[in-house]
Amino acid sequence: MSLIAFAAATVLMMQSAGAEIARAEEARLEACVAKIETDPENAYEDALAWSFEGNLPGARQCTALALIALGNYETGAERLESLAASTDGGTMEQRAIYLSQAGQAWIMAGAPDVAVISFSDALKMAPGMVDLLLDRASAYILIEEWDKALSDLDLALASSPGFGPAYQLRAEVYLKRKSYDLAMRDVEAAMAADPKNIDTLLVRGRVREAIRVAAEDGVPQ
């Protein structure tokens, strides 16, 4: 075998081995994340043991998610942000996922303003991703940045017309701004997408009540 052929064969073997390692890591991560839902303490211990084997990204991600499940929101969020910035953090899409998870943790920690930063950084890596736009809009709603929330939700719906969760969130914003007709329009659009969604039904109830009170007070819609 020539040196060139040998080198080519070696590269193929390394690529195959790399793919197998990646699949094994993905499977282990899925198992670890599944365990977090039922037994976060043992999932955390498993993730730590996994980290000692080579400190792979999957191990670090699962450790962070387990910490979040155990109520250590800030520590978990910081670890996910560190993972997103690491040299072995993976693709832009993977890094965006870490930042999205960090943003969710910041919201749980009662820091939606910090969550906005995480979601914004994630959107730089995955521009226009609808779920990230909804995540950031949710954070904007919590800090009452109505115009910015509307901008994200408009972008999400422009990208994915008929996306129920975006209509539901936008109805919330319109309700807060007392734009009741627009809120009801979006509630109806959200219900058309998912008629049995409990959250949408609750929003509809609040919009109807707001419209009733406004009518009694003689407030124009």
N, C-alpha and C positions, 0 to 999 in steps of 0.2 A: 504493500500500500504506500502511495506517495505521501510526502509530508502534508501536501495540501488536502488530500483525501482524508488523511488521519485527523487533521485539524478540523475539517468539516464534520467528520463523524463525532469528534469530541464535543463540538459545539452543539450538535443535535442531542447528544446524550445529556449535556448540561441543561439544555432547554427542557428536555423531558423530565429530568430530575427536578428542575425548578418548578415545573407545572405540577408535579406530584406533591411537592412540598407545599405549594400554594393551596392545592385542593385539601390537603391534610389540615392545614392551618384554618381554612374556611370551615371545614367540618367541625373542628374542635371549637372554633369560635361560636358556631351555631349551637353546639351542645352547651357551651358555657352560658350563652345568653338565655337559652331555654331554662337552664337551672336557676338563673337569677330570678325568674318569675315565681318560682316555687320555694327556693331555698337560697336567698342571696348571701347568707353568711358562708355556707359551704362553697357557693360559687366563687366568692371572694378568695377563699382559701385555695381553691383549685386554680384560679387565675394567678395567684401569687406563685404557686408551685410551677405553673407553666412559665411564668416570667423567669424563674431561676434556671430554666432549661435553655434560655437563649434570648430572653427579653424581646420576643417577636412582637410586631405591631398588634396582632390579634390578642395576645396576652395582655398587653397594656390597655387595649380598648376594653376588654372584658373586665379588667381590674377597675377601671374608671366607672364603667356602667354598674358594677356591683357596689361600688362606694356610693353612687347616686341612689341606688335602690335601698341602701342602708341609711339614707338620710344625710350623707356627707356630700351635699350638692356642690358646694363651692370647690372642694378638693377634686371631686370627679370632673367638674367642668374644666378646671385648670389642667388636669391631666389630659383631657381630650384635646384641648387647645394646644398643649405641648406636643401631642402626637401629630396633630395636623401640621405643625411647623417643623417636624423632625425630618431628617434626611431619608428615612425609610418609611415615611407616611403613606406612600403609595401614589395612586393616580390623583388627579385633581378632584374627581368625583368622590373618591374615598376620603380625601381630606375635607371635602365639603360635608360629608356625612358626619365626620367627627365634630366639626364645628356646629352643625345642626343639633347634634346631641348635646353639645356643650351649651348651646343656646337654651334648649329645653331645661337643662339643669339649672341655669341661671334664673329662669322663670320660676322654677320650683323653689329656688333659694330666695325668692322675693326681690330679684334684681333684674326686672325687665329692661332697664336701660342698658345694662351690660349685655343682656341677651341680644339686643338690637345690634351691638357690635359684632357678636359672634355670627349672627345670621347674615349681616352685611359682608363679613369676610368670606362666609360660605358662598354667597352669591357672586363674589369676585371669581371664585374658582368654578362655579357652575352657574353662569349667567342665565337668568330667565327660568330657572327651575321652579315650577309652580308650587311645589310643597314648601320650598324655602321662602317664596314670596308670601305664602300664607303664614308661615312661622313668624316672619318679621312683622307682618301686619298685625298678628296677635300681640306681639310685644309692643308695637306702637299703640294699639288700643289700650293696653294696660297703663301706658304713660300718657294717655289722652292726646296723642299726636294724630288727630283724626285725618288731616289732609295727607299725611305720609302713609297712613294705613290705607286710605282710599286709593292712593297712587299705586301701591303694591297690588291691591285687589283688582284694580282696573287692568293692570299688566297681566295678572294671572288669568283673568277672564278673556282678555284679548288673545292669550296663548291657548287657553283651553275653554272655549265657549261651552256653556252648559255645565260647568263644574260646580256641583251643589255646595260644597263647603265654602267656596269663595263667595257665592251669593249669600250664604248664611252669615258669614262674617261681615260682608258689606252691609247687610241689613242691620246688623248690630251698630255699625258706625252711623248709618243714617238715623237710626233710632236715637242714638246719643245726641245727634245734631238736630233732632226734632224734625227731620225731613221724613214725615210718616208715610206719605204716598210712595216715596222712593223705597223706603224700608219694606213696605208691603209688597211692592213690585218684586223686590229681590227675594222676599220670603216665598212668594208664589213660584219664582224660578227655582229656588232651592227645593221646594216641595215637588216640583215637576221632575227634578232629578232624583229625589229620594223621598217619596211620600210618607214613609214611616219613620223618618229620622226624628228622634225625640227632641234633640236640641233645637231643630228647626221649628218644631211644634211649640216649644217653649218661647222661642223668639216671636212666633206669630201671636201667641197669647199676649205677650208684652206690648207688641205693636198695636194690637186691637184695643188693649186697655188704654194706651197712650192716645189713640185716635178718639176713643170715647170721652176721655177726660178733656182733651183739647176741644171737642165739640161742645161739651157742657160749658166750658169756659169761654166759648166763642172765639177760640184761637183759629185763624185760617190755616189750612194745611199746605 
